[in-house]
Amino acid sequence: MAQNSKEIRLFHGEALFRVGQIAQEFYMVNSGAIYVLDEKGVIALKQFFAGELFGIPEVLAKGRWSNTAIASGITVLTRFDASHLFRSLDEMPANQSDFIRHIASLA
């Protein structure tokens, strides 16, 4: 596993991040699921399952999480530091990097 990534395990109902926290990492679900909840914490607005990446637009925008994300069942994720994403963008041709950053700003 790369130096800028780390495997993390969450128990059912454990929060991955909460509203207002700075989005400094993005994630890939290895097993289990992550539910992104509405502001009351009742309705799942988004679900992410094994093999899915999430959090890239928030990291690119250097924003804050607008919702809380919790684990559904025992969940294993790979956490990637934002620096990995920005380093990758810096290595791309400028027009591609600018396009990706622009799309992320719309999220």
Protein Blocks (a to p, Z undefined) as FASTA:
>chain_A
ZZkbccddddehiafbdehiacfbdcddfbhcdddddfkomacfbdcdehiaehklmmmn
opacfbdcddedjaddddddfklmmmmmmmpcfklmmmmmmmmmmZZ
